[in-house]
C-alpha cells in the first residue's frame, strides 16, 4: 500500500524535498529516500508502507522503555519496514533494513489507522507506540493513527532515534504524548561510522521536543569499546542533566547483533558504573536494562529515596506502583515527573 507523503515540498528544480527527518533527502523522479520507503513516483513523494505493519505486539509500556509513562499499563505497538539510519548493532535489522537489502521490496500486513486504534482498545491498551523501526520514516501513517488514537482517549508514543525535523514535531505534537529517544553515543564519529547519522540533530530534537511539552525518556545502548568510556557516559549524562535532570535515562546492555556479531556483550559492571555516573551528575532517574538488576530498574523518590515503583522479573512482568495521588511519594509527598494518567 502507498499514500502521499505529504510532509514534503516540491522544489523549483523538479526534485521533492522530504521534510520528515534530518537526512533532508531531495529526490528526483524514481528515487528513494535513505529510509528506503519514501519514493518519488509520477511527481509525488509516496510513503510505500502506509497501512502495512511489519511487526505488531501488545507490550508492557516498560518494554519501550517508558518507566514514567502510565506504569504497569499495556501499549499496542507496531512498526513497518524501513529506517533512516543503518546502525550496525540494530536488533530489528530484519525489518528496519529490509527494503535497502531486498531491492526496495516492501512487506507487511494490512493495518489501517482505524484498525490499529480499534485493536488497541480491544486489548485494553492505554497507548499506542510507533516502534520496532524508526517511526518518523512512516510519519503520515503515524500521524493519522495518532490523531484517531487521541480522539479515542489513547496516548501516543514514538520510540525513535531522534531525527525528526522541527516541522514533523510541530505537526504531530498535539497528538504525541511521549518519546523514548536514543542517545546512541556522544561523538560524531560514532554516529557517522556506526549509525549513518549525526549527533547534533538528535540533541536538538531532544531539546525541541522537551520544549514542546512532550514527555521524554532517553536510552543509550552501551557497546564495549565503542561508546562506553567514562568520558562519553559522563558527557551524555551531563547533557541530559543540563537540559532537565528529571528526564529518565535508560542504560542498556548490548548483545551481539547484525553487523557487530564479533563484539562482546556489555558487562554488568559497565552498566552499574554508568548508573553511578548518571546519579553523580545529578540525574534523578537512571535505569539499567537488558540485564537482571531489580534495584536499578526500580524508581526511587529523588527527595527521600523511598521505593516508589518496584520492578522485578522480566521487564514489565511485575510492576508495583506505590505512588499516591497518581504521582506522589507515599513517604514524603514529593511529586515525581512523568505521565501518570
PyMOL commands that set and color helices and strands:
alter all, ss='L'
color gray80, all
select helices_A, chain A and resi 61-64+93-96+98-101+113-122+135-151+166-172+188-195+199-211+230-244+268-281+294-297
alter helices_A, ss='H'
color red, helices_A
select strands_A, chain A and resi 3-4+8-10+16-18+26-27+38-41+44-47+52-53+55-60+74-79+109-110+127-130+155-160+178-182+215-222+248-253+286-289+299-300+307-312+318-321
alter strands_A, ss='S'
color yellow, strands_A
deselect
rebuild
show_as cartoon
